[in-house]
């Protein structure tokens, strides 16, 4: 089988071929490898598996099964692990500042391991929010033949006769604070909301980016929506191991797959599924790794013209398992393609184009989760870009399932999430107000925290659609309500959000795509003259380093120049 591969052209020749590499080969013999295995291509199998959260607990098992596929197809697998920061556990405290930073660390750690050991191809397994884009960013950066595999979603919990997810637990915290339920109900729900292995079950960030993996062509067709406990996940893992060897043989690389058209397709799928606003952060970051200009405004323009067709939580009624049963991501893409909303030309890791893959899908008229584009849930996407005097560099809001798309009210201003959450718990948030949480951006936080604890508690109090919330930080994919994130420029850079005062009128129109601070320009100039930058609490370590290097949210909050500045591509060493 190894005759298919000319190792003299592969990166692993630098650690395995020729008499000068005898010391390197001695390490491989020490691990029990045979001469034949050393002569095969080396395939990295990267896993974000760990015991931190159920999102990641099956990943190492799946990665080890993937090795079987690699070996069957003539490769030698080399498994290693990377970190994760699990948002559900990091949420609502200082730990969330580590979340977005972990995306960069994940991408960097995979890059360094592949570079250092001269691997020829890569299969990556991820489960929790930032590990998905981090894994795919590394693939695009290295540009070796690669396949992305999602570990699968959790099954829904059952409580009082209905399906529940972890978001119900976040929201009952606010309900308890309002005195609307006993503590015993909180405890009962927390014990059943997450019944086993897998990532959060709604169309939150993990499932959104899992859909992106298929839409952009880096994942095998209809491979990502199967829940983590399903036996079919093992079949996907083996198939990914085999198929990456075919990609290596045909020299099909991630940047051959992830063209501008592929990124546009991925943005369509985020909008059509009512996906996480984080998609508008991660797609530009992934595009940066390819040298493709694709920023928040490009994403927002696509969102604006995409029908919302998948009735998924948090804005809708169903979870990832239901979408899988209905036909998965490819069922969504089939109706989008039929409606002229997708480009069928981009290549995928199947070795076929996206259009060729979709041709193999038969529309299922009996399912209720995915609507045809001829009868969408709404005519525009579930996620909307905003721009205006409060956010000259843009902002993003998830409108899936919302009834109210305009909001004008007086500002209630907080300089960190903790202060805002304390005000929610104290029931000090006034109905009709616009809650502003600032100094939580990429630089100012640092780390651009998600605000699910605060937004969910507002819902629990019954204020979910009676207030708006604006931040230069982020929102969880699980957030619902009139919640605007990624406001730029951020407060730490002196953006208009830094100048807002209690009582200022803020006007938001998610139909027109505007967000404005209705304060006299002369007054704002006076405030700007008095404004002084704030220091965050991190003078050293990873968060300090991130704050020094991170760019604006509208460009993906990336920490390096990307492929446009590279002088060589790793795959060609």
Buried (B, 14 or more C-beta within 10 A) or exposed (E): EBEEBEBEEBBBBBBBBEEEBEEBBEEBEEEEBEEEBBBBBBBBBBBBBBEBBBBBBBBBBBBBBBBBBBBEBBBBBBBBBBBBBBBBBBBBEBBBBBBBBBBBBBBBBBBEBBBEBBBBBBBBBBBBBBBBBBBBBBBBBBBBBBBBBBBBBBBBBEBEEEBBBBBBBBBBBBBBBBEEBEEEBBEBBBEBBBBEBBBBBBBBBBBBBBBBBBBBBBBBBBBBBBBBBBEEBBBBBBBBBBBBBBBBBEEBBBBBBBBBBBBBBBBBBBBBBBBBBBBBBBBBBBBBBBBBEBBBBBBBBBBBEBBBBBBBBBBBEBBBBBBBBBBBBBBBBBBBBBBEBBBBEBBBBBBBBBBBBBEEBEEEEEBEBBBBBEEBBBEBBBBBBBBBBBBBBBBBBBBBBBEEBEBBBEBBBBBBBBEBBEBBBEEEBBEEBBBBBBBBBBBBBBBBBBBBBBBBBBBBBEBBBBBBBBBBBBBBBBBBBBBBBBBBBBBBBBBBBBBBEEEBEBBBBBEEBBBBBEBEEEEBEEBEEEEEEEEBEBEEEBBBBBBEEBBBBBBBBBBBEBBEEBEEBBBEE
